[in-house]
């Protein structure tokens, strides 16, 4: 006697998406993705180092926490997460380690920056001093968000720790 599995039990030709850590690390050996990952990581690193370490003229951890919590009224937990997302996230992108997590943290930072700060200024950066000193439009944040979303979807690309760990680089 032959039994035929119902479509609800067995899907013919269905592709199962990976779940768990494997899905988080999976990537293809794509040089374009690698260039985007490295560029966003390198661009974000000085911003994170300013906030955490006080490098590049930044205020360091205490100064940044004070600014975020007292001036911008951001809860301390979210201020801490923002600092770590920029610093650790940039290092994650540079190395390609937990690329999707790093890109998500940076995307969230840039969304908050766009909404709370840059969106009120307008689109363009302050190339000609048309806005008050230290204010910029949201074009940079928008571009960083787009790159981060791409990395969340695609992963770390070629030469990433994620690809080495998951053995998913093709």
C-alpha positions in Angstrom: 0.0 0.0 0.0 1.4 3.4 -1.0 0.6 6.5 0.9 1.0 10.0 -0.4 1.9 12.7 2.0 -0.5 15.6 2.0 0.8 19.0 0.9 0.4 20.3 4.5 2.9 17.7 5.7 5.4 17.7 2.8 6.0 20.5 0.4 7.4 19.4 -2.9 10.2 21.7 -3.9 9.8 24.0 -0.9 13.0 25.8 0.2 13.5 25.8 4.0 15.1 29.0 5.2 17.8 28.4 7.8 17.1 29.4 11.3 19.2 30.3 14.3 22.9 31.3 14.3 23.4 29.9 10.8 20.9 32.3 9.3 22.5 35.2 11.2 25.9 34.4 9.8 25.1 33.2 6.3 26.6 35.2 3.5 27.8 35.0 -0.1 31.4 35.7 -1.1 30.5 39.0 -2.8 33.1 41.8 -3.1 30.5 44.5 -3.6 28.9 43.7 -0.2 32.4 43.6 1.3 33.1 47.1 0.0 29.9 48.4 1.5 30.5 46.6 4.8 34.1 48.0 5.1 33.1 51.5 4.1 30.3 51.8 6.6 32.5 50.3 9.3 35.4 52.6 8.6 33.1 55.7 8.4 31.3 54.8 11.6 34.5 53.9 13.6 35.6 57.5 14.4 32.1 58.4 15.5 32.0 55.4 17.9 35.5 56.2 19.1 34.5 59.8 19.8 31.6 58.6 21.9 33.3 55.8 23.8 37.0 56.7 24.0 37.1 60.5 23.4 39.2 60.1 20.3 39.0 62.4 17.3 37.9 65.3 19.5 35.0 63.4 21.1 33.8 63.7 24.7 34.3 60.1 25.6 31.9 57.8 27.4 31.0 60.1 30.4 30.6 63.2 28.3 28.5 61.4 25.7 26.3 59.7 28.3 25.8 63.1 30.0 24.9 64.8 26.7 22.5 62.0 25.6 20.8 61.7 29.0 20.6 65.3 30.1 20.6 67.3 26.9 18.7 65.0 24.6 16.7 63.2 27.4 17.5 59.8 26.0 17.2 57.0 28.7 20.6 55.8 30.0 20.1 52.3 28.6 19.4 53.6 25.1 22.3 56.0 25.4 24.6 53.2 26.3 23.3 51.0 23.5 23.8 53.9 21.0 27.4 54.3 22.0 28.1 50.6 21.8 26.3 50.2 18.5 28.5 52.8 16.9 31.8 51.6 18.5 31.3 47.8 18.6 29.1 47.9 15.5 31.8 49.6 13.5 34.4 47.0 14.6 31.9 44.2 13.7 31.4 45.6 10.3 35.2 46.0 9.7 35.8 42.4 10.6 32.6 41.1 9.3 31.7 39.5 12.6 28.0 39.5 13.4 27.5 41.8 10.4 23.7 41.8 10.6 23.6 42.6 14.3 26.2 45.4 13.8 24.4 46.8 10.8 21.1 46.7 12.7 22.6 48.7 15.6 24.0 51.3 13.3 20.7 51.5 11.3 18.8 52.2 14.6 21.3 54.9 15.6 21.0 56.6 12.2 17.2 56.4 12.3 17.2 58.0 15.8 19.7 60.7 14.6 17.6 61.4 11.5 14.4 61.8 13.5 15.7 63.7 16.6 18.4 65.8 15.0 19.0 65.9 11.3 15.4 65.6 10.0 14.7 69.1 11.5 17.5 70.7 9.5 16.6 69.4 6.1 18.1 67.1 3.5 21.5 68.7 2.7 24.7 68.6 4.7 25.9 72.0 6.0 28.4 72.6 3.2 28.1 76.3 3.1 27.2 77.2 6.6 23.5 77.8 5.9 22.5 76.1 9.1 23.8 76.8 12.7 27.3 75.4 13.3 27.3 71.7 14.1 24.0 70.9 12.4 23.7 68.8 9.3 20.8 67.6 7.1 19.8 64.0 6.9 21.4 62.9 3.6 24.4 61.2 5.4 22.1 59.4 7.9 19.8 58.2 5.1 22.7 56.8 3.1 24.1 55.0 6.2 20.6 53.5 6.8 20.4 52.2 3.3 23.8 50.6 3.4 23.0 49.1 6.8 19.7 47.7 5.6 21.5 46.1 2.6 24.0 44.5 5.0 21.2 43.2 7.2 19.7 41.5 4.2 22.9 40.2 2.5 25.3 39.6 5.4 29.1 40.3 5.5 30.2 39.3 2.0 33.6 38.0 1.1 36.4 38.0 3.7 34.1 38.2 6.7 34.3 36.3 9.9 30.7 35.4 9.5 31.4 33.6 6.3 34.3 31.7 7.8 32.3 30.6 10.8 29.3 29.5 8.9 31.2 28.1 5.9 28.7 29.9 3.7 31.0 31.9 1.5 30.5 30.6 -2.0 
